[in-house]
Amino acid sequence: MNRPATAHRSPGTVTAEQLRTELERLGVAADLHAGDGVALLSVWLHLVVWCEWGPDGWRYRWWTGRVSDRTGRWIYTGCRALAVKTAARRIAARYAELRQTPSPFDGETS
């Protein structure tokens, strides 16, 4: 039986789902958002992982938490999607680091 066209998952979505599965094995939950050939995993405040096509194929990219002294821009790091377990370990370490840092939103009331 053929799947309906709406059931097609893009390579970006498949790549993001693989990372989300690995993160879950490490105890890190992430929300998947996909569209227009790119997928994002929302992990924590200031930790969003892009699953995107790059010069060497599919890759994951996220903010390191550092800002360039020279340009003032955020510094990103990444990992090839073929190394999904390595990427998951690195993202889980960043997640743990962020969990130790108080959020500027702590104590806010709605």
N, C-alpha and C positions, 0 to 999 in steps of 0.2 A: 504494500500500500504506500502511495506517495504521501509525503508530509505536505501540509498546506504551505504556501509561500511565506505566510506570516510566521511559521515555525522555524524558518531558516535563522541560524545563528551565525553572525559574522565571525571571521577569524579573531578579531579583537575581543569579542565577547567570549569565545572559547578560551583564548589566552588568559583573560581576566578570571574566568571560572577556575582554571587550573591553579592560578595563584591564590584565589580565595579558598580553595580546598586545602592547599598547603598551609595557609595562614590559620585556618580552623584547626588543623592538626597541632598547631603550636599554641592554640588557645586564644587566637586573635580573630575577632569577628570583623567583617567588612561588608559594606553595602555596595552592590554592583549597579553601575549606571552605564548604559551603552547607547550608541547612536552615531551615525555618520562616519563609520569606519574606525571609531576610537571607543575605548571603554575605560571607565574610571572605577577604582575601588576607593571608597571613602572609608578610612580606617579610624581616624581620630582627628581632633582639631589640629590643623597644620600637617596632616598626613593623608594626602590623597595620592594614589598611585595611578599614573597614566599607563595604559596598555596601548602601545602605538607602534606603527610601522616606522622603522628607522633605516639607516644606511646598511645595517647588517641583518635586517629582518625584524621580527617582532621583538619588542623590548618593554621593560618596565622602567618607569622614571618617577622619582619622588624628591621632595625637598629635604636637604640634609639638616636644616635648622640653622645653617650658617648664611651670612650675608658677605658678599665680596667687599673688602676694604676699598678696593680700587673703583668699582662701579656702583656699589650700593645695591646691587641686585642679589636676589636669592640664588644660592648655589644648589644645583640639583645633582643627583647621582642616579645611576641606573644599573641595570643588569639585563643581559640577554634573556629572552623568555625561555630559551632552551635550558637555562640554569634556574628553573623555577624554585627548586629547594633552596638554593643559595639566596635568591631574591627574597624568599619568604623569611629566612633566618635574619637577613639584614633589615627587612622591614619590621619584623617582630622586635628586633633590638631597638630600632628607632621608636617604635610604639612604647616599649618599656621606658625609654628615656623620657618621652613626652609625658607619660603617666606620672613620673616623678617630679615634673615641673608644674607648679601651680598655673592654672589657666587664668588669663586676664578676665575671664567671665565668671570665675568662682565667686560666689556670694551675690551674684546678680539675682534679682527677683523680677518676675514677669508682671 
